[in-house]
Amino acid sequence: MNRKKSNQTATVAMFFAVMIVINILSSILFNILPFPIKPTLVHIPVIVASILYGPRIGATLGGLMGIISVTHNTIFQIPTSYLFSPLVENGNLNSLIIAIVPRVLIGITPYFVYKLLKSRSGLLLAGAIGSMTNTIFVLSGIFLLFSNVYNGNIQAMLATVLGTNAIAEMLISAFLTTVIVPRLENLKK
């Protein structure tokens, strides 16, 4: 039993380290180079871990992704940081819900999608749905908990959901999931 728990802890630690590196590198890269879009990439290890190790490890890593988001938005403040950190001006406990709950769900949904389909197309769909889980639940949370951001305009929220960032994140997640998961499955054996 202790060996299994040690393996799970090591797995979470390795994926968390990868998430921190991705967060730091993407923050630097997207702030230095003039990219027209700035997709979130930190959720990819959460999706991959969910598929490989199950919803418990996926949800744990999703929660850690939420903590990364709160920390990042507290330290490196931008006009929307209050949506993800209760520790900045205009932030509140709803900020924690938006920062953490959708990220936990990222760690759960890909596992069940892949388990249901168990194919290469299932991996593609699991990666895409994992990414869209984040987008849809974050934006829905913002719409419901900070309705003044969209002034109650559901069309504005839907336009944001279908915006270029969300599509880019979904495509990148779907592609990388189909490339990474089979390789890591082979290493796991």
VENWOSUL-V597108 format. One record per residue. RES is the residue in one letter. SS is DSSP state (H for helix, E for strand, - for the rest). PHI is phi in degrees with one decimal (* if undefined). D_LAST is the distance of its C-alpha to the last C-alpha in Angstrom with 1 decimal. Layout:
# VENWOSUL-V597108
RES:SS:PHI:D_LAST / RES:SS:PHI:D_LAST
This chain:
# VENWOSUL-V597108
M:-:*:19.5 / N:H:-65.6:20.2 / R:H:-65.3:16.7 / K:H:-62.3:15.3 / K:H:-64.4:18.1 / S:H:-63.7:17.6 / N:H:-63.3:14.0 / Q:H:-65.6:15.4 / T:H:-62.9:18.4 / A:H:-64.0:16.5 / T:H:-62.4:14.5 / V:H:-60.9:18.0 / A:H:-62.6:19.6 / M:H:-65.6:17.5 / F:H:-65.9:17.9 / F:H:-64.1:21.5 / A:H:-61.6:22.2 / V:H:-62.1:21.1 / M:H:-62.5:23.4 / I:H:-64.6:26.2 / V:H:-62.4:25.9 / I:H:-60.4:25.9 / N:H:-61.3:28.9 / I:H:-66.2:30.9 / L:H:-65.4:30.3 / S:H:-68.6:31.1 / S:H:-62.6:34.1 / I:H:-66.3:35.4 / L:H:-61.4:34.7 / F:H:-72.7:36.2 / N:H:-90.1:39.2 / I:H:-87.4:40.0 / L:-:-91.1:39.6 / P:-:-81.2:41.6 / F:-:-73.5:38.9 / P:-:-71.2:40.5 / I:-:-124.3:37.6 / K:-:-131.5:35.4 / P:-:-70.3:32.3 / T:-:-78.1:30.2 / L:-:-116.9:26.7 / V:-:-64.6:25.6 / H:H:-75.8:24.3 / I:H:-62.5:21.6 / P:H:-61.7:19.1 / V:H:-65.7:20.2 / I:H:-62.9:19.5 / V:H:-61.9:16.0 / A:H:-64.7:15.1 / S:H:-59.3:16.9 / I:H:-67.7:14.9 / L:H:-78.3:11.4 / Y:H:-119.2:12.6 / G:-:100.6:15.8 / P:H:-69.3:19.5 / R:H:-67.9:20.2 / I:H:-68.7:18.2 / G:H:-59.7:19.4 / A:H:-65.7:22.9 / T:H:-61.1:22.9 / L:H:-66.5:22.0 / G:H:-62.3:24.6 / G:H:-61.4:27.1 / L:H:-66.6:26.4 / M:H:-62.6:27.0 / G:H:-61.5:30.3 / I:H:-65.2:31.2 / I:H:-58.9:30.6 / S:H:-61.9:32.9 / V:H:-61.4:35.6 / T:H:-61.6:35.5 / H:H:-60.3:35.7 / N:H:-73.9:38.5 / T:H:-79.6:40.4 / I:H:-83.0:40.3 / F:-:-108.2:40.6 / Q:-:-81.2:43.0 / I:-:-126.9:43.8 / P:-:-56.0:46.1 / T:-:-98.9:43.4 / S:H:-59.9:41.8 / Y:H:-63.1:43.7 / L:H:-71.8:41.5 / F:-:-121.5:38.4 / S:-:-139.6:40.1 / P:-:-77.8:42.7 / L:-:-94.8:43.7 / V:-:-116.0:45.5 / E:-:-57.7:48.8 / N:-:75.3:48.7 / G:-:-76.7:45.3 / N:-:-153.2:45.0 / L:H:-64.2:42.6 / N:H:-62.4:41.9 / S:H:-60.6:40.3 / L:H:-65.9:37.6 / I:H:-61.7:37.0 / I:H:-67.0:36.6 / A:H:-74.7:34.4 / I:H:-108.0:32.0 / V:H:-58.3:32.0 / P:H:-61.1:30.9 / R:H:-70.4:28.1 / V:H:-62.6:26.8 / L:H:-65.2:27.0 / I:H:-58.9:24.9 / G:H:-78.9:22.0 / I:H:-110.3:22.7 / T:H:-61.1:23.8 / P:H:-60.9:20.9 / Y:H:-58.8:18.6 / F:H:-71.4:21.2 / V:H:-63.9:22.0 / Y:H:-67.5:18.5 / K:H:-61.6:18.1 / L:H:-70.5:21.5 / L:H:-101.2:21.0 / K:-:39.3:17.3 / S:-:-152.5:18.0 / R:H:-63.1:18.4 / S:H:-68.1:21.8 / G:H:-64.6:20.4 / L:H:-63.9:18.4 / L:H:-59.4:21.7 / L:H:-68.0:23.7 / A:H:-62.1:21.5 / G:H:-64.6:21.9 / A:H:-65.9:25.6 / I:H:-68.5:26.3 / G:H:-58.5:24.5 / S:H:-66.4:26.9 / M:H:-69.3:29.8 / T:H:-57.7:29.3 / N:H:-61.4:30.1 / T:H:-58.7:33.0 / I:H:-65.5:34.6 / F:H:-74.0:34.4 / V:H:-65.5:35.5 / L:H:-68.3:38.4 / S:H:-65.6:39.3 / G:H:-61.9:39.3 / I:H:-63.1:41.6 / F:H:-61.6:43.8 / L:H:-79.5:44.2 / L:H:-95.3:44.3 / F:-:-131.6:46.0 / S:H:-58.2:48.0 / N:H:-64.1:50.4 / V:H:-62.7:47.8 / Y:-:-102.2:48.1 / N:-:50.7:51.6 / G:-:69.8:50.5 / N:-:-93.4:50.0 / I:H:-64.9:47.0 / Q:H:-64.5:47.4 / A:H:-65.1:46.8 / M:H:-65.6:43.6 / L:H:-63.8:42.4 / A:H:-62.5:43.3 / T:H:-67.8:41.2 / V:H:-59.5:38.2 / L:-:-89.8:38.6 / G:-:-67.7:39.4 / T:H:-61.9:37.7 / N:H:-59.4:35.5 / A:H:-63.3:33.8 / I:H:-67.5:33.4 / A:H:-61.9:32.0 / E:H:-60.8:29.5 / M:H:-64.8:28.4 / L:H:-66.2:28.0 / I:H:-63.2:26.2 / S:H:-63.2:23.8 / A:H:-61.6:23.2 / F:H:-63.7:22.7 / L:H:-65.7:20.4 / T:H:-62.6:18.2 / T:H:-69.7:17.8 / V:H:-85.5:17.0 / I:H:-80.1:14.7 / V:H:-58.1:12.5 / P:H:-60.7:11.0 / R:H:-67.4:10.4 / L:H:-71.1:8.8 / E:H:-61.5:6.6 / N:H:-64.9:5.5 / L:H:-67.8:5.5 / K:H:-64.1:3.8 / K:-:-74.4:0.0
